[in-house]
Amino acid sequence: MAYEEHIQRVKQRKAALEVELGDSLAKHHSIVLEIGCGHGHWLTDYASDNSNAFCVGIDLIGDRIDRSNRKAARAGLSNVCFIKAEAGEFLELLPAEVTIESVFVLFPDPWPKKRHWKNRIMNSTFLDRLANRCKKDTRLHFRTDHEGYFEWASERAPSLGSWHVDQGGKWPFERETVFQSKADSYQSMILKKA
Ligand SMILES: C[S@@+](CC[C@H](N)C(=O)[O-])C[C@H]1O[C@@H](n2cnc3c(N)ncnc32)[C@H](O)[C@@H]1O
């Protein structure tokens, strides 16, 4: 694809996302966010259990988002929506009046090769950007079955200015995700917005 064409596509995608976010979040100034929601099982059940929260799940893959929205509709839920979006673009275009009250990153892509670690969602640049949209004391819940990713994130967590490790923090809601059901074991970490 020619460079100009690529730029044009990104512009169109972001313009469409901005409109969708404006429409979907018009009445909601505080959201629970799941990044990389997959087929939406986890967040649908969370929303059902937390009727006072407005929940937003995002994922790169449109088919997963469509299935997630169908699942939420079948469950009759009006406090959850699923949006096709890349996490960085979502943060960039999230309406200014919306703050994030809780974040879940469950079994994110592990990017096992060292040269790809920069793509991990738990990288410090992304976490700083995320923190800018979060309330004080917002919890970021991270869970992975990839030992290398967990170690990598744990080593970096103490040097994050915008987040502290919430030692002993309680995982707020247990329901197996699709990837969790396939994992032999997993580890969890909770970060608290400074
Ligand atoms: C390994 S799957 C886990 C799905 C689900 N959380 C689970 O535990 O079953 C990771 C998901 O994150 C999505 N994803 C990866 N990078 C993303 C990004 N930058 N923004 C939004 N979604 C992303 C992928 O499309 C995929 O559906």
The ligand as an SDF file (V2000), in Angstrom:
LIG
                    3D

 27 29  0  0  0  0  0  0  0  0999 V2000
   -4.4120  -13.3240   23.6010 C   0  0  0  0  0  0  0  0  0  0  0  0
   -5.9240  -12.5310   23.2250 S   0  0  0  0  0  0  0  0  0  0  0  0
   -6.7720  -12.5230   24.8010 C   0  0  0  0  0  0  0  0  0  0  0  0
   -8.2420  -12.3080   24.6600 C   0  0  0  0  0  0  0  0  0  0  0  0
   -9.0330  -12.3210   25.9910 C   0  0  0  0  0  0  0  0  0  0  0  0
   -8.6080  -11.2190   26.8630 N   0  0  0  0  0  0  0  0  0  0  0  0
   -8.8900  -13.6470   26.7060 C   0  0  0  0  0  0  0  0  0  0  0  0
   -8.2200  -13.6720   27.7690 O   0  0  0  0  0  0  0  0  0  0  0  0
   -9.4450  -14.6360   26.2420 O   0  0  0  0  0  0  0  0  0  0  0  0
   -5.3840  -10.8450   23.0820 C   0  0  0  0  0  0  0  0  0  0  0  0
   -6.4280   -9.9450   22.4330 C   0  0  0  0  0  0  0  0  0  0  0  0
   -5.9370   -8.6050   22.4600 O   0  0  0  0  0  0  0  0  0  0  0  0
   -6.2310   -7.9690   21.2240 C   0  0  0  0  0  0  0  0  0  0  0  0
   -5.2460   -6.8810   21.0670 N   0  0  0  0  0  0  0  0  0  0  0  0
   -3.9220   -7.0140   20.8700 C   0  0  0  0  0  0  0  0  0  0  0  0
   -3.3270   -5.8060   20.7980 N   0  0  0  0  0  0  0  0  0  0  0  0
   -4.3090   -4.8860   20.9600 C   0  0  0  0  0  0  0  0  0  0  0  0
   -4.3260   -3.4640   20.9620 C   0  0  0  0  0  0  0  0  0  0  0  0
   -3.1980   -2.7530   20.8160 N   0  0  0  0  0  0  0  0  0  0  0  0
   -5.4950   -2.8320   21.1360 N   0  0  0  0  0  0  0  0  0  0  0  0
   -6.6530   -3.5410   21.2870 C   0  0  0  0  0  0  0  0  0  0  0  0
   -6.7020   -4.8970   21.2960 N   0  0  0  0  0  0  0  0  0  0  0  0
   -5.5450   -5.5610   21.1340 C   0  0  0  0  0  0  0  0  0  0  0  0
   -6.1220   -9.0970   20.2070 C   0  0  0  0  0  0  0  0  0  0  0  0
   -6.8410   -8.8230   19.0380 O   0  0  0  0  0  0  0  0  0  0  0  0
   -6.6990  -10.2910   20.9820 C   0  0  0  0  0  0  0  0  0  0  0  0
   -8.0960  -10.4450   20.7790 O   0  0  0  0  0  0  0  0  0  0  0  0
  1  2  1  0
  2  3  1  0
  2 10  1  0
  3  4  1  0
  4  5  1  0
  5  6  1  0
  5  7  1  0
  7  8  2  0
  7  9  1  0
 10 11  1  0
 11 12  1  0
 11 26  1  0
 12 13  1  0
 13 14  1  0
 13 24  1  0
 14 15  1  0
 14 23  1  0
 15 16  2  0
 16 17  1  0
 17 18  1  0
 17 23  2  0
 18 19  1  0
 18 20  2  0
 20 21  1  0
 21 22  2  0
 22 23  1  0
 24 25  1  0
 24 26  1  0
 26 27  1  0
M  CHG  2   2   1   9  -1
M  END
$$$$
